[in-house]
Amino acid sequence: MWEGINWRKFPRVQSKIEMDMLFNGNLEHVTKCTENVGCGGVCVILDKAVNKFEKVSLKLDIDDDQPPIACDGRVVWAVKKSEPRGKGLTYDVGIDFLNCTSADRERIEQFITNR
């Protein structure tokens, strides 16, 4: 696992945050399983496979004393991996934010800057 900020189109910072994800009408609470977050999207670790281009609804709690950030997302990549110590298969999943408000993007940017 890498440390710090990854400077690509949208800088990302490694951070474990809580989020809720709605896949095809099924709510999943993902607790401290994000790999990294940026203004354009998030990488999350899931214990199930998801389809590329699948649409999801997201609520991210970036712990800034404000309500969770709510937006839609689209799975842009998914990589199956095996975790050590017999935890079974997990998937690193990249999700782009869709229709995220400019105010929420500013909150995410501030979150990244503070890390």
Protein Blocks (a to p, Z undefined) as FASTA:
>chain_A
ZZhjdddfbdcddddddddddeehiacddehkafbdcfkbccdddfbdcdehiacddddd
ehnopacdddddddfbdcddddehhlopadddddddehiafklmmmmmmmmmmZZ
